Amino acid sequence: MDARELIDISVAFDARTPPWPGDTPFSCGWAWAMADGASVNVSKWETSPHVGTHADAPLHVLRGGVGADALPLAPFIGPVRVADVRHLTGAITLAQLKEGGWKAGTTRLLLRTGRSTAVGRFPAQWPALAPETAAALVADGLQLLGVDCPSVDDRESKTLDVHHVLFSGHCYVLENLDLEAVHAGEYRLFAPPLKVGACDAAPVRAFLAPALTGERA
């Protein structure tokens, strides 16, 4: 793997990244500071795990769902397809997704909506899959859905239907990616969730590499 070909698609896990309105923003202080006479600097954080790029756990939306400590690695590593849906608003149909670059049999899919928090602002709205589109993707074998916006569901959704459809179909979720430098097409994804406790989400450092010859997403 040539490091020069890697594309970092992570949104920073720091105070510059806006949280979901009302959620806990990232802040960093010092438990010990050398300026105060300590022998080392040791920081302490307060934050929501949903700030920056992260993997949702089923616990986020399902009563009795597993936490981030039980997220598998395999769905987050491997061939992936990027679809460009920046021109869309509202609920995305399967036909629209196909126009954006999706193909049947895709196991990992990233949606470039152009509404990322990487710019330092929380977007007012973004396109999201219609629940029936999510169900069709799961039935087709989708294992991972990633988006560059704050949620796989619409901002105003209270039922989080897309989350439910995906998790019920054993499909996992990546949110808050930065796909500004990424074109539609096939890549290799490396986005393992951090090994944290039984939380509702886990931070992720995500990047793309060129697709291997003959390998399909």
Secondary structure, DSSP 8 states (H G I E B T S, - for coil): --GGG-EE-B---STTS--STTS---EEEEEE-GGGT-SS-EEEEE--TTSSSEEE-GGGTSTT---GGG--SGGGEEEEEEEE-TT--SEE-HHHHHHHT--TT-SEEEEE-S--GGGSS--S---EE-HHHHHHHHHTT--EEEESSS-SS-TT-SS-HHHHHHHHTT-EEEESB--TT--SEEEEEE--B----S-SEEEB--EEEE--TT---
